[in-house]
Amino acid sequence: MIRATLAVFLLISVSLPGSAGSGLSAPQVESAVRDAASEGEVWPGYDPLAIPLAVFDGTETYLFRHPAPPDEFAERDGAHVFAGRHPGVVANSSARIGELATATVWLETLPEGSTPRDCAALVFHEGFHVFQGTTGRRWGGDESQLFVYPVDDDGLLALRRLETEALRRAFEAEDDAAAADWARVALGVRRERFGRMDDAFVAYERGIETLEGTATYIEYRAAGRASPGFPAVGFGAEDVRSRAYTTGVAWALLLDRFAAGWQDGFGDDDGILLDTSVAGALPAAEASPSRAFTAPERAEIERVAREDVRDVLRGRAERREAFESSPGWRLIIEAGVTSPLWPQGFDPLNLTRVDGGVLHTRFLKLGNESGALEVMGGTVLTEEVGPHPILNGILRMTLAGLDEEPAVETDGERVTVAIPTLKAEFSGARVEREGARVTIRLPSGEE
């Protein structure tokens, strides 16, 4: 059975994390946000200073501009401070804190060398997601499609690579005519690609472009960036969601070039899309024959796509094997087929398919009638109940590679786990130990 409520996921909309801390303080970030906001409007009706902001600096969580801070925050120097990471801050994202939608930033996840202006631009991005929730349109896509998106179709991958390359050339063009020509090429390849895909995947791509592409556009505006920054080697076969950030901002920047004022009304109508808006904004003209892919260019992209798909399939098997062979203790939480665990939050930018399951490498929250678990910073494997990797529910979650036996406590019918990377609490569960394996078996629903 597919759980109907999963049609709308309780997800975090994250910015891709960096690998080192920024070295900035929360007050520095808030000051930079105020400076950037003073420079003028970046989107009609969007005021970044009207959105509460929570910043975790690795030690404390600062809450700024919140009209009713929760009691757990203590007032200090014009802000409100919580000792440690507030549960609402799980990423560079947004969350409800004190019943209000709040932009959240985790400074330790930002790239080393990030400037106050960079952080302010990120706050603009996350605050824009809060603003999106106040408008009249649907901004995102059905995240369940990411799990079954056809990354193993080399023909579709080759077309996706051609589309990306055409967009890159549009931004490298020296004049508007050349930019428009390459944008038409990109749109033509996209029409061919979308014509060969299930409508659900098309809607997913466009939905993420709408949600994240516009937020990234706001971030670029705040940071003073004018180019999408396509990677030199293109996007990986499985980089579907992260690619949509870049293609989304690319369409938005092309609209800046060819349709000034395009933002007006964009937040009111689900039918207004970035790519189709670009198609309608380009000057009516025939593309120059010099702006087209040559046969050798197409052949090379198709060859690489075939190799990449082979790598995808091989990688799924290798990642599963590496996970299963990892040394150390292993914690397994297993549910019944009739009472599976359901996703309550996950990070779509930090998950990957493997044979027989999904690896989550940063954040995951699951629950059912007997309790819930949350993983932060660890790598876990989820195995599905039915044919869909997540929509039919999760049968089993495994955390491997632990240095020592996980601390599992029982108190009557209640079982709790409290280790650095995982917190869990369930009722009516059984705990079994065998070798370096601890298994928590949840009630099946038939007991």
Secondary structure, DSSP 8 states (H G I E B T S, - for coil): ---GGGGS----------SS-----HHHHHHHHHHHHTT--SSTT--GGGS-EEEE-SSEEEEES-SS--TTSEEETTEEEEES--TT-SSSEEEEETTEEEEEEEGGGS-TT--HHHHHHHHHHHHHHHHHTTSSS-----GGGGGT--TT-HHHHHHHHHHHHHHHHHHH-SSHHHHHHHHHHHHHHHHHHHHTS-HHHHHHHHHHIIIIIHHHHHHHHHHT--S----TT---TT-HHHHHHHHHHHHHHHHHHHSTTTTTTGGG-TT--HHHHHHHHS-S----TTSS--HHHHHHHHHHHHHHHHHHHHHHHHHHHHHHT--SEEEEEE-BTTB-BEEEEE-TTSEEEETTEEEESSEEEEEETTEEEEEES--EEEEESSSSTTTT-EEEEEEEEESS---EEEETTEEEEEETTEEEEEES-EEEEETTEEEEE---S--
